[in-house]
């Protein structure tokens, strides 16, 4: 599904957060490949990843690289998946 907010606008929003040093688009889901390009020190994920196979694999991969994973509380109100479902529903019935 196509994003509701274009990539350039999303990057601009993130770049303007006071504590953000830089924002780069992710053109792959391979987080280690992204790390090889950018050499970041922290990864932020929703805590719905915590304890899952994907989350555990991410932790193992980044532990070896010295990258900290910070989990944010998962918000069902602001869930991008829920937003996509709602927009799909709107598209189907409009």
N, C-alpha and C positions, 0 to 999 in steps of 0.2 A: 504494500500500500504506500502511496506517495505521502511524504510528510506534509502536515498542514502548514507548518512554518518552514519556509525555504532555508536551506543550509546556511547561506550567507547571513541571514538574519539570526539564526540560532547561534552561529559563531560570534556575531557581534554582541548578542546578549551575554554570552559566557565571558567574552573578553572584557566586558565592562563590570564584571563582579570584582570588587575591590581586592579580594585575596587571590585572584587568578593571575598567574604570571604570563601564561600564553594559552591559546586554544587552537587545536589543530583538528581538522576533520578526520574521521576514521573511515578509511576505505577498505578495511578488512576487519573481520571479527577476531583475528589472531592477535591477542593482546601482547604476546611476547614479541611478535614481529613489529608491532607499534613501538614497544619499548626499545628495540634495537635501533630504530630510527630516532627516537626522541629522548631516551634515557631519563624518563621521569622517575620520581621517588615515591609517588603515592598514586593509587588507583581508588576511585570512588565508585561504589556499587550500592544498589538498593539491598536492604537486608533480606529480601526474598531470595537472594543468591546464597546467603549464609547456610552452610550445612547441606547444600545440594551437591550433586556430583560436579556440576560446572563450577560452583563456588570453591569446592575442595580442590579441584584441579588448578584453578586460578591461584589459590593460596599456595599450593605446592610449587607451581611454576615461579611465582614471584618471590617466594621465600628464598629460593636459591639465588635470586638476583638482588636481594636486599630491598625489594619494593614493598612498602606498607599498603595494606588494603584497608580502607575505611568504609564501613557500612553505614549507610543512612537508613533511618526508619522508612520502611516501605509504606507509601501512602496510597491506599486504594482510591482516595478521592482524586489524587493527581496522577493516577496510573496512565501511562501512555497506551497500554493495552486496552484499558477501558475506554479511553478517548477514541482509539481506532475503531473499536466495536460500535460505539455510538455514532461515529461518522459514517461507518458502513451502513448502519441501520437507517440513518437519515438519507443517504444516497439511494438506498433501495426503495424508499417510500416517498421520494420527492419527484 
